[in-house]
């Protein structure tokens, strides 16, 4: 018998990964505003400050473009126009399951309720769930960006637990972010299975379980770990 009555998952980087050609999207944004490209997508990600601002995505990405433009002496480009163009070319439905995710959802359903708690807004996250074909397999979906508190606050987790009618100690949360998934779930009283990336370390956080792939989750749910 499983130690859990419900399993909650993070979405981006946990259940799914993007499949869109990032370099092509980046180039298309520059072409759209009629500017010669500078930098690479990785340079833009490095120039971003903190987690995505779902309330002002254009401003968040625009700030990164502004820093990147300054680094490349490109005062001729409007960073906000570039950010808006980039958003136009991002396809939120271009996603695929991460390794073991589909089977992990099946295993979770064998325990009881299954849910997703994501910090993104419904307008951007629901297309991903539809593309994966999992909406009808979920008993709860919490889009924390549409609430007044997001992860790592406890509110999104409490909302999901209420919808699943499950206590925190009987629900396992699975996510790939230490700062948002592990800390948020533990603040809400849930044990966590942290999906780590290669070479990363949990310290100073202490997730109850550490996995390298969702293919390891069934063993945890079946009490084998």
Secondary structure, DSSP 8 states (H G I E B T S, - for coil): --S-SEEEE--BTTTEEE-S-HHHHHHHHHHHTT----S-HHHHHHH--SS--TTSHHHHHHHHHHHHHHHTT-TTS-HHHHHHHHHHH--TT-EEE-TTHHHHHHHHHHHSEEEEEESS-HHHHHHHHHHHT-GGG-SEEEEGGGSSS-TTSSHHHHHHHHHHT--GGGEEEEES-IIIIIHHHHHTT-EEEEE--TT---TT---SEEESSGGGHHHHHTT--
